[in-house]
Amino acid sequence: MKKKLIALLLTATLTAGVFGGCGNSGNDSQAAGNEGGNGEGEVTELTFYNADATEDSWADPVALALTEATGVKLKTDYPVSSTDQKVALMIAEQNYPDMIYAKGDAGSLIEAGALIDLTDLIEQYGPNIKKMYGEELDKLKYSEEDPSIYQLSSYAMGGTNYKNSGTAQIQWAVLKENDYKIPNTTDEYEQMIRSYLEAHPKTEDGLDMIGLTLSASDWHWMITLGNPAGYIAEGAPDNGQWLVDENYNAIYKFRSEKVRAYFKWLNKLYNDGILDHEFATQTHEDYIAKIASGRVLSLFDTDWDYADGEKILIADGKLELTYAGLPLTMDADTKAPSLMYQGLTTGQGVGITTACKDPVAAIKFMDYICSDEGQVLVNWGIKDVNYFMDEEGHRYRTEEEIAEADSNKDYAKNTGVGFHAYPFPTYGNGVLDPAGSTYTPQSKETVVASYNEEQKAACEKWGVELLVDIFPQADEFEVPKYSAIWAYTKPVEFDEIGNQLDEIAWSDLISCVIGSEADFDAGYDAMISDLEKAKMGTAEEMLTEIIKERVSLVE
């Protein structure tokens, strides 16, 4: 709290020549005319920084409908690279947009006093926000010491996992050749890949098949190299680089002996030529291109990250070269946590800055997105274009629309369907509106109906209705009293240490994997030593305190 007050005092003493990004008169951004917006004939343009965005011209049909309904148009800014430091620059210059999704940098904004407390705005203008979050609204509070609500969560409220890419992915062609056997351990998984490579060393085009590839030359290393270690080795849910024991103690994941064994296994795969020797140097574009070529037998990734490559395969009719998600773990006694529910994810979301020209317009915009009408618009699109109503009054998409969404990598950007849902609040898949329709296009029935020939054949062979029925189910896990650790808003001091730990782990893990098998243990020991010197223990103590405070709020 002291840091926050100091930041506010510093802000007050800045010279008059430094201006906020939207702190000038709002008249410049009021577009007169009859372009809609609550019947007032004017459109309020709000600047919005989205840390996960790409270019958004706000010209797609859903964006235009949002403006028509709310009178708000967003002018979106976004990072131009994975090393973009725009949030840090905003803080240094005290130059903020109206609204912001800062992702992991939210803590810095809060300590700088850059985000406003949304509590009163929600109470006065946010009936749909309150309806969506219900009893979990209090989870959005920053801390016991500071109970302000600075952000609305960017992650789904409730819902069911009808689809999941699992902890590992393998081509349907490989599974079919093994009579759809589900590998229960990494040893079984490895053997399936080895056998297939021996039988099929080349593609039809004469290219070398690749047993396993990863994307580890940039931030994607966290998704493909770091995260799977926790899922597969420890059966741990997604807490970023952290494990949490039964006493709520935080442990930096890579000091785990099971995780160490996982990387030793990857080292063997690398030296045996199973793991792509370019995994650490290829760009993410190269990675997607390899997937799209059909050369890659297996991945350790998540579907949103490799989807662009798969869509090309689908468009080419090469369904057998797309991927089955598997509940893979290192041993049969460990349960894959893919369907585990961790509660409402908090700590990352959309906030309104102190420089915002019209906080009421901003909160009303978000409240509309949280409304039944808004949720249908951002998730389903335009009625009688992207979806239709059946005789029972339920929404549905045509087969042509579903196929377009599955195969066209630009579908969301062109139509706006789903493009403006994240990072704003949303209901989870399977949650029903008052008319009994799901808020999102994904339901059990639509997932089953969307299965292609390969997926249908697997369900029949496995004797299941949904592909995820082969996974350990959500009710097999206890819902933890803390939410996903990776999303927590943490003190800047912790983030500074954590970022340094991740930089060390990224480099040293790659070195361990690509080194000789004889040198692996010495290399891993050296990494642990490097991490300890970088205050790994201090970070663990700090995060443990944060987790225990969160737990105390719900006990």
C-alpha positions as CSV (number, residue, x, y, z in Angstrom):
1,M,0.0,0.0,0.0
2,K,2.9,2.4,0.8
3,K,4.2,1.9,-2.8
4,K,0.9,2.8,-4.2
5,L,0.7,6.0,-2.2
6,I,4.2,6.9,-3.2
7,A,3.3,6.3,-6.8
8,L,0.3,8.6,-6.5
9,L,2.4,11.4,-4.9
10,L,5.0,11.1,-7.7
11,T,2.2,11.3,-10.2
12,A,1.0,14.6,-8.6
13,T,4.5,16.2,-8.9
14,L,5.1,15.4,-12.6
15,T,5.6,18.4,-14.8
16,A,2.6,19.9,-16.6
17,G,4.2,18.9,-19.9
18,V,3.4,15.2,-19.4
19,F,-0.1,14.3,-20.4
20,G,-2.3,11.3,-19.9
21,G,-3.1,9.2,-23.0
22,C,-6.8,10.2,-22.8
23,G,-6.7,12.9,-20.1
24,N,-7.4,15.7,-22.6
25,S,-10.8,17.0,-23.4
26,G,-13.1,14.3,-24.6
27,N,-14.5,16.5,-27.3
28,D,-11.8,15.5,-29.8
29,S,-12.9,11.9,-29.7
30,Q,-16.7,12.5,-30.0
31,A,-17.8,11.8,-33.5
32,A,-21.0,13.7,-34.3
33,G,-23.5,12.2,-36.6
34,N,-26.2,9.5,-36.7
35,E,-23.9,6.4,-36.2
36,G,-26.0,5.0,-33.4
37,G,-25.2,4.4,-29.8
38,N,-28.0,4.4,-27.3
39,G,-30.0,6.6,-29.5
40,E,-27.9,9.7,-28.8
41,G,-26.5,10.1,-32.3
42,E,-22.9,10.3,-31.1
43,V,-20.1,7.7,-30.8
44,T,-17.6,7.9,-28.0
45,E,-14.2,6.6,-29.0
46,L,-12.4,5.0,-26.2
47,T,-8.7,4.0,-26.5
48,F,-8.1,0.4,-25.4
49,Y,-4.7,-1.3,-24.9
50,N,-5.0,-5.1,-25.3
51,A,-1.9,-7.0,-24.4
52,D,-3.2,-10.1,-26.3
53,A,-4.6,-8.3,-29.4
54,T,-3.6,-8.1,-33.0
55,E,-4.7,-5.3,-35.4
56,D,-8.4,-4.4,-35.0
57,S,-9.9,-1.8,-37.3
58,W,-13.3,-2.0,-35.4
59,A,-15.0,-2.5,-38.8
60,D,-16.3,-6.1,-38.6
61,P,-20.0,-6.7,-38.2
62,V,-19.9,-7.5,-34.5
63,A,-17.8,-4.4,-33.7
64,L,-20.3,-2.2,-35.5
65,A,-23.2,-3.8,-33.7
66,L,-21.4,-3.2,-30.4
67,T,-21.1,0.4,-31.2
68,E,-24.7,0.6,-32.3
69,A,-25.8,-0.9,-29.0
70,T,-23.5,1.0,-26.7
71,G,-22.4,4.2,-28.4
72,V,-18.8,3.2,-27.8
73,K,-16.1,2.5,-30.4
74,L,-12.8,1.1,-29.3
75,K,-9.5,2.3,-30.8
76,T,-7.2,-0.7,-30.0
77,D,-3.5,-0.6,-29.4
78,Y,-1.5,-3.8,-28.9
79,P,2.0,-5.1,-28.6
80,V,4.1,-5.2,-31.7
81,S,6.4,-8.0,-30.4
82,S,6.9,-10.4,-27.5
83,T,9.4,-8.0,-26.0
84,D,7.1,-5.0,-26.2
85,Q,7.3,-2.8,-23.1
86,K,4.3,-0.5,-23.7
87,V,2.9,-0.9,-20.2
88,A,6.2,0.0,-18.6
89,L,6.4,3.0,-20.9
90,M,2.8,4.1,-20.0
91,I,3.7,4.1,-16.3
92,A,7.0,6.0,-16.9
93,E,5.2,8.7,-18.9
94,Q,1.9,8.5,-17.0
95,N,0.3,8.2,-20.4
96,Y,-2.6,5.8,-20.3
97,P,-5.4,4.7,-22.6
98,D,-9.0,4.8,-21.4
99,M,-9.3,1.1,-20.9
100,I,-6.6,-1.5,-20.6
101,Y,-6.0,-5.3,-20.5
102,A,-2.4,-5.4,-19.3
103,K,-2.3,-9.2,-18.7
104,G,0.6,-9.9,-16.4
105,D,1.6,-6.3,-16.0
106,A,-1.6,-5.3,-14.1
107,G,0.3,-5.3,-10.8
108,S,2.6,-2.5,-12.0
109,L,-0.4,-0.4,-13.0
110,I,-2.1,-0.9,-9.7
111,E,1.0,0.0,-7.7
112,A,1.4,3.1,-9.9
113,G,-2.2,4.1,-9.1
114,A,-3.2,3.9,-12.8
115,L,-6.4,1.9,-12.4
116,I,-9.6,3.1,-10.8
117,D,-11.7,1.2,-8.3
118,L,-14.7,-0.1,-10.3
119,T,-16.8,-1.0,-7.2
120,D,-19.0,2.1,-7.2
121,L,-19.3,2.1,-11.0
122,I,-20.4,-1.6,-10.9
123,E,-22.9,-0.9,-8.2
124,Q,-24.5,2.0,-10.1
125,Y,-24.1,1.0,-13.8
126,G,-23.3,-2.7,-13.7
127,P,-26.4,-4.9,-13.2
128,N,-25.3,-7.4,-15.8
129,I,-21.7,-7.5,-14.3
130,K,-23.2,-8.3,-10.9
131,K,-25.5,-10.9,-12.4
132,M,-22.6,-12.7,-14.3
133,Y,-20.3,-12.9,-11.3
134,G,-22.9,-13.5,-8.6
135,E,-21.4,-14.8,-5.4
136,E,-17.9,-14.7,-7.0
137,L,-17.9,-11.0,-7.4
138,D,-15.9,-10.6,-4.2
139,K,-13.1,-12.7,-5.7
140,L,-12.3,-9.8,-8.0
141,K,-11.2,-7.7,-5.0
142,Y,-7.5,-7.0,-5.0
143,S,-6.7,-8.0,-1.4
144,E,-7.8,-7.8,2.2
145,E,-5.8,-4.6,2.7
146,D,-7.1,-3.1,-0.5
147,P,-10.6,-4.5,-1.4
148,S,-10.8,-2.4,-4.6
149,I,-12.0,-4.1,-7.8
150,Y,-9.5,-2.9,-10.4
151,Q,-10.3,-5.4,-13.2
152,L,-13.1,-7.6,-14.5
153,S,-11.8,-11.1,-15.1
154,S,-10.9,-12.0,-18.7
155,Y,-11.7,-15.6,-18.2
156,A,-14.9,-17.6,-18.3
157,M,-17.4,-17.6,-15.5
158,G,-18.4,-21.2,-14.8
159,G,-19.0,-23.7,-17.6
160,T,-18.0,-27.2,-18.7
161,N,-15.1,-28.5,-20.7
162,Y,-16.6,-30.3,-23.7
163,K,-13.4,-29.9,-25.7
164,N,-9.8,-30.1,-24.5
165,S,-6.5,-30.6,-26.2
166,G,-5.2,-32.5,-23.2
167,T,-1.6,-32.6,-21.9
168,A,-0.2,-34.0,-25.2
169,Q,-1.3,-34.3,-28.8
170,I,-0.7,-37.1,-31.4
171,Q,-1.8,-37.5,-35.0
172,W,-4.9,-39.6,-35.6
173,A,-2.8,-41.5,-38.1
174,V,-0.5,-42.7,-35.3
175,L,-3.4,-43.7,-33.1
176,K,-5.1,-45.6,-35.9
177,E,-2.0,-47.6,-36.6
178,N,-2.0,-48.5,-32.9
179,D,-5.7,-49.6,-33.0
180,Y,-6.6,-46.4,-31.0
181,K,-4.7,-47.4,-28.0
182,I,-4.6,-44.6,-25.4
183,P,-1.0,-44.3,-24.1
184,N,-1.1,-44.2,-20.3
185,T,2.5,-43.2,-19.7
186,T,5.2,-41.3,-21.5
187,D,7.0,-44.6,-22.2
188,E,4.0,-45.9,-24.1
189,Y,3.7,-42.6,-25.9
190,E,7.3,-42.6,-26.9
191,Q,7.1,-46.2,-28.2
192,M,4.1,-45.3,-30.4
193,I,6.0,-42.4,-32.0
194,R,9.2,-44.5,-32.5
195,S,7.2,-47.4,-34.1
196,Y,5.4,-45.0,-36.5
197,L,8.6,-43.2,-37.5
198,E,10.3,-46.5,-38.3
199,A,7.3,-47.5,-40.5
200,H,6.8,-44.1,-42.0
201,P,10.1,-42.1,-42.1
202,K,9.1,-39.8,-45.0
203,T,6.0,-37.9,-46.0
204,E,4.3,-38.4,-49.4
205,D,6.4,-35.4,-50.5
206,G,9.7,-37.0,-49.4
207,L,10.2,-34.9,-46.3
208,D,11.5,-36.3,-43.1
209,M,8.8,-37.0,-40.5
210,I,9.3,-35.4,-37.1
211,G,8.4,-37.3,-34.0
212,L,7.9,-34.3,-31.7
213,T,8.4,-30.6,-32.1
214,L,8.1,-27.6,-29.8
215,S,8.0,-23.8,-30.1
216,A,10.6,-22.5,-27.7
217,S,12.4,-19.6,-29.4
218,D,10.2,-17.0,-27.8
219,W,7.5,-16.7,-25.1
220,H,5.8,-19.9,-26.5
221,W,8.4,-21.8,-24.6
222,M,6.2,-21.4,-21.6
223,I,3.3,-23.1,-23.4
224,T,5.2,-26.0,-25.1
225,L,8.3,-26.5,-22.9
226,G,7.4,-25.3,-19.5
227,N,3.7,-25.9,-18.9
228,P,3.6,-29.6,-20.1
229,A,6.2,-30.5,-17.5
230,G,3.8,-29.7,-14.7
231,Y,0.8,-31.4,-16.3
232,I,2.6,-34.5,-17.4
233,A,5.1,-35.0,-14.6
234,E,3.2,-33.8,-11.6
235,G,-0.5,-34.0,-12.7
236,A,-0.7,-30.4,-11.6
237,P,-3.2,-27.9,-12.8
238,D,-2.2,-24.8,-14.7
239,N,-0.4,-22.5,-12.2
240,G,2.1,-21.2,-14.6
241,Q,5.6,-22.0,-13.4
242,W,4.5,-22.9,-9.9
243,L,3.4,-25.9,-8.0
244,V,1.3,-25.6,-4.8
245,D,1.5,-28.3,-2.1
246,E,-1.3,-29.4,0.3
247,N,-0.3,-26.7,2.8
248,Y,-0.4,-23.9,0.1
249,N,3.3,-23.6,-0.1
250,A,4.5,-22.4,-3.6
251,I,7.3,-24.3,-5.3
252,Y,9.0,-23.1,-8.4
253,K,8.2,-26.0,-10.7
254,F,11.6,-26.8,-12.0
255,R,13.0,-27.8,-8.7
256,S,10.6,-30.8,-8.6
257,E,12.3,-34.2,-9.0
258,K,9.4,-35.4,-11.2
259,V,9.7,-32.4,-13.4
260,R,13.5,-33.0,-13.6
261,A,12.8,-36.6,-14.7
262,Y,10.5,-35.3,-17.5
263,F,13.2,-33.1,-18.9
264,K,15.6,-35.9,-18.7
265,W,13.2,-37.9,-20.9
266,L,13.0,-35.0,-23.4
267,N,16.8,-35.0,-23.4
268,K,16.8,-38.7,-24.4
269,L,14.2,-38.0,-27.2
270,Y,16.4,-35.2,-28.5
271,N,19.5,-37.3,-28.6
272,D,17.6,-40.1,-30.3
273,G,16.3,-37.8,-33.0
274,I,12.7,-38.0,-31.9
275,L,12.5,-34.4,-30.6
276,D,13.0,-31.9,-33.5
277,H,16.6,-30.5,-33.3
278,E,15.2,-27.2,-34.4
279,F,12.7,-26.9,-31.5
280,A,14.7,-24.2,-29.7
281,T,15.6,-22.0,-32.7
282,Q,12.7,-22.2,-35.1
283,T,10.3,-19.3,-35.1
284,H,6.7,-19.8,-34.2
285,E,5.8,-19.4,-37.9
286,D,8.2,-22.2,-38.7
287,Y,6.5,-24.3,-36.1
288,I,3.1,-23.7,-37.5
289,A,4.3,-24.4,-41.0
290,K,5.7,-27.8,-39.9
291,I,2.4,-28.7,-38.4
292,A,0.6,-27.6,-41.5
293,S,2.9,-29.8,-43.6
294,G,1.6,-32.9,-41.8
295,R,5.2,-33.9,-40.8
296,V,4.8,-33.6,-37.1
297,L,3.5,-36.7,-35.3
298,S,3.1,-35.2,-31.8
299,L,3.1,-32.0,-29.8
300,F,3.1,-30.8,-26.2
301,D,0.9,-27.7,-26.7
302,T,-2.6,-26.4,-26.4
303,D,-5.1,-26.2,-29.2
304,W,-5.3,-22.4,-29.5
305,D,-1.6,-22.3,-30.0
306,Y,-1.4,-24.8,-32.9
307,A,-4.8,-24.2,-34.4
308,D,-3.6,-22.2,-37.4
309,G,-1.5,-25.2,-38.6
310,E,-4.4,-27.6,-38.1
311,K,-6.8,-25.4,-40.0
312,I,-4.6,-25.7,-43.1
313,L,-4.6,-29.5,-42.8
314,I,-8.4,-29.5,-42.4
315,A,-8.8,-27.3,-45.5
316,D,-6.6,-29.7,-47.4
317,G,-8.7,-32.7,-46.3
318,K,-5.8,-34.2,-44.4
319,L,-7.9,-35.0,-41.2
320,E,-5.7,-38.0,-40.2
321,L,-2.8,-35.6,-39.8
322,T,-4.6,-33.4,-37.3
323,Y,-4.3,-34.1,-33.6
324,A,-6.0,-36.1,-30.9
325,G,-5.7,-34.5,-27.4
326,L,-4.6,-37.1,-24.8
327,P,-4.6,-37.2,-21.0
328,L,-0.9,-38.1,-20.9
329,T,1.1,-38.4,-17.7
330,M,4.5,-39.9,-16.9
331,D,3.0,-42.8,-15.0
332,A,-0.4,-44.5,-14.7
333,D,-0.9,-43.4,-11.1
334,T,-0.9,-39.7,-12.0
335,K,-4.1,-38.1,-13.3
336,A,-4.1,-35.6,-16.1
337,P,-5.6,-32.4,-14.7
338,S,-7.0,-31.1,-18.1
339,L,-10.6,-30.9,-17.0
340,M,-10.0,-29.8,-13.4
341,Y,-12.0,-26.7,-12.5
342,Q,-9.8,-24.2,-10.6
343,G,-12.6,-21.7,-9.9
344,L,-12.9,-18.2,-11.3
345,T,-9.6,-17.0,-12.7
346,T,-8.8,-13.6,-11.2
347,G,-5.9,-11.2,-11.4
348,Q,-6.0,-10.5,-15.1
349,G,-8.7,-8.6,-16.8
350,V,-9.9,-5.3,-18.3
351,G,-9.6,-2.2,-16.2
352,I,-10.4,1.5,-16.6
353,T,-7.6,3.9,-16.1
354,T,-7.4,7.2,-14.1
355,A,-7.0,9.0,-17.4
356,C,-10.2,7.7,-18.9
357,K,-12.3,10.5,-20.4
358,D,-15.6,8.7,-19.7
359,P,-15.5,6.0,-17.1
360,V,-19.3,5.7,-17.1
361,A,-19.3,4.9,-20.9
362,A,-16.5,2.4,-20.3
363,I,-18.3,0.5,-17.5
364,K,-21.6,0.6,-19.5
365,F,-19.8,-0.9,-22.5
366,M,-18.5,-3.7,-20.4
367,D,-21.9,-4.2,-18.7
368,Y,-23.5,-4.5,-22.1
369,I,-21.0,-7.2,-23.0
370,C,-22.0,-9.0,-19.8
371,S,-25.7,-8.8,-20.7
372,D,-27.5,-11.7,-22.3
373,E,-27.8,-9.7,-25.6
374,G,-24.1,-8.7,-25.5
375,Q,-22.9,-12.3,-24.7
376,V,-24.9,-13.6,-27.7
377,L,-23.5,-10.9,-30.0
378,V,-19.8,-11.4,-29.1
379,N,-20.0,-15.2,-29.0
380,W,-22.5,-16.0,-31.7
381,G,-22.3,-13.0,-34.1
382,I,-25.1,-11.6,-36.1
383,K,-28.6,-13.3,-36.2
384,D,-29.6,-14.8,-39.5
385,V,-26.0,-14.4,-40.7
386,N,-23.7,-16.3,-38.3
387,Y,-26.5,-18.1,-36.4
388,F,-30.2,-18.9,-36.7
389,M,-33.0,-19.8,-34.3
390,D,-34.7,-23.3,-34.4
391,E,-38.4,-24.0,-33.8
392,E,-37.7,-24.3,-30.0
393,G,-36.1,-20.9,-29.9
394,H,-32.5,-22.1,-29.5
395,R,-29.6,-20.8,-31.5
396,Y,-27.7,-22.9,-34.0
397,R,-25.1,-22.5,-36.7
398,T,-25.3,-24.1,-40.1
399,E,-22.8,-26.8,-41.2
400,E,-21.3,-24.3,-43.6
401,E,-20.7,-21.7,-40.9
402,I,-19.1,-24.3,-38.6
403,A,-16.9,-25.5,-41.4
404,E,-15.8,-22.0,-42.2
405,A,-15.1,-21.2,-38.6
406,D,-13.0,-24.4,-38.3
407,S,-11.0,-24.1,-41.5
408,N,-10.6,-20.3,-42.0
409,K,-7.9,-18.9,-39.7
410,D,-9.2,-15.4,-40.4
411,Y,-12.8,-16.3,-39.6
412,A,-13.0,-14.5,-36.2
413,K,-11.2,-11.4,-37.4
414,N,-13.4,-11.1,-40.5
415,T,-16.7,-11.8,-38.9
416,G,-16.0,-10.5,-35.4
417,V,-17.5,-13.7,-33.9
418,G,-15.5,-14.5,-30.8
419,F,-13.0,-11.8,-31.8
420,H,-14.4,-9.3,-29.2
421,A,-15.3,-11.8,-26.5
422,Y,-11.8,-12.1,-25.0
423,P,-10.4,-10.3,-22.9
424,F,-13.8,-9.1,-21.7
425,P,-16.0,-11.1,-19.2
426,T,-17.8,-14.1,-20.6
427,Y,-19.8,-17.0,-19.5
428,G,-18.3,-20.5,-19.9
429,N,-19.3,-23.1,-22.4
430,G,-22.5,-24.8,-21.5
431,V,-23.9,-22.1,-19.3
432,L,-27.6,-21.5,-20.3
433,D,-29.3,-18.1,-20.8
434,P,-32.9,-17.6,-19.5
435,A,-34.3,-19.1,-22.7
436,G,-32.4,-22.3,-22.3
437,S,-29.7,-21.7,-25.0
438,T,-26.0,-21.7,-24.3
439,Y,-24.3,-18.3,-24.2
440,T,-21.5,-19.7,-26.4
441,P,-21.8,-21.8,-29.5
442,Q,-20.1,-24.7,-27.8
443,S,-22.3,-27.2,-26.1
444,K,-22.2,-31.0,-25.7
445,E,-24.5,-31.4,-28.7
446,T,-22.7,-29.0,-31.0
447,V,-19.3,-30.5,-30.1
448,V,-20.6,-34.0,-31.0
449,A,-22.2,-32.7,-34.2
450,S,-18.9,-30.9,-35.2
451,Y,-16.8,-34.0,-35.0
452,N,-15.1,-35.0,-38.3
453,E,-14.6,-38.5,-39.5
454,E,-11.5,-39.1,-37.5
455,Q,-13.0,-37.9,-34.3
456,K,-16.2,-39.9,-34.8
457,A,-14.3,-43.1,-35.5
458,A,-12.3,-42.6,-32.3
459,C,-15.4,-42.1,-30.2
460,E,-16.9,-45.2,-31.6
461,K,-13.7,-47.2,-31.0
462,W,-13.4,-45.9,-27.4
463,G,-17.1,-46.3,-26.7
464,V,-17.6,-42.6,-25.6
465,E,-19.8,-39.7,-26.6
466,L,-17.2,-37.0,-26.2
467,L,-13.5,-37.2,-26.9
468,V,-12.8,-35.8,-23.4
469,D,-14.7,-38.7,-21.8
470,I,-11.4,-40.5,-21.9
471,F,-9.9,-37.9,-19.5
472,P,-10.2,-37.9,-15.7
473,Q,-13.4,-35.9,-15.2
474,A,-13.8,-32.6,-13.3
475,D,-15.6,-34.3,-10.4
476,E,-12.5,-36.4,-9.7
477,F,-10.7,-33.3,-8.5
478,E,-11.3,-31.1,-5.6
479,V,-11.7,-27.4,-6.5
480,P,-8.8,-25.6,-4.9
481,K,-9.4,-22.6,-2.6
482,Y,-7.1,-20.5,-4.6
483,S,-7.5,-19.7,-8.3
484,A,-5.0,-20.1,-11.1
485,I,-1.6,-18.7,-9.8
486,W,-0.4,-17.6,-13.2
487,A,-3.2,-14.9,-13.4
488,Y,-2.7,-13.5,-9.9
489,T,-1.8,-9.8,-9.7
490,K,1.4,-9.9,-7.8
491,P,3.8,-7.2,-6.4
492,V,6.3,-5.7,-8.8
493,E,9.1,-7.0,-6.6
494,F,7.8,-10.6,-7.1
495,D,7.4,-10.2,-10.8
496,E,10.9,-8.9,-11.2
497,I,12.3,-12.0,-9.5
498,G,9.9,-14.3,-11.3
499,N,10.8,-12.8,-14.7
500,Q,14.5,-13.4,-13.9
501,L,13.8,-17.0,-12.8
502,D,11.9,-17.6,-16.0
503,E,14.7,-16.2,-18.2
504,I,17.2,-18.5,-16.5
505,A,14.9,-21.5,-16.7
506,W,14.2,-20.9,-20.4
507,S,17.8,-20.8,-21.4
508,D,19.0,-23.5,-19.0
509,L,16.2,-26.0,-19.7
510,I,17.0,-25.8,-23.4
511,S,20.7,-26.4,-22.7
512,C,19.8,-29.4,-20.6
513,V,17.5,-30.9,-23.3
514,I,20.0,-30.4,-26.2
515,G,23.1,-31.5,-24.2
516,S,24.4,-35.1,-24.0
517,E,22.7,-37.6,-21.8
518,A,25.8,-37.9,-19.8
519,D,25.9,-34.2,-19.0
520,F,22.2,-33.8,-18.2
521,D,22.3,-34.1,-14.4
522,A,25.3,-31.7,-14.0
523,G,23.5,-29.2,-16.3
524,Y,20.2,-29.5,-14.3
525,D,22.1,-29.0,-11.0
526,A,23.7,-25.9,-12.4
527,M,20.3,-24.5,-13.4
528,I,19.0,-25.1,-9.9
529,S,22.1,-23.3,-8.5
530,D,21.5,-20.4,-10.9
531,L,17.8,-20.2,-9.8
532,E,18.7,-20.2,-6.1
533,K,21.2,-17.3,-6.7
534,A,18.4,-15.4,-8.4
535,K,16.3,-15.6,-5.2
536,M,14.0,-18.5,-6.1
537,G,13.5,-19.1,-2.3
538,T,12.4,-15.5,-1.8
539,A,9.9,-15.7,-4.6
540,E,8.5,-18.9,-3.2
541,E,8.0,-17.3,0.2
542,M,6.3,-14.3,-1.3
543,L,4.0,-16.3,-3.4
544,T,3.2,-18.6,-0.5
545,E,2.1,-15.6,1.6
546,I,-0.1,-14.4,-1.3
547,I,-1.8,-17.8,-1.8
548,K,-2.5,-18.2,1.9
549,E,-4.0,-14.8,2.1
550,R,-6.3,-15.7,-0.8
551,V,-7.3,-18.9,0.9
552,S,-8.1,-17.0,4.1
553,L,-10.6,-14.9,2.1
554,V,-12.8,-17.9,1.3
555,E,-12.4,-20.0,4.4
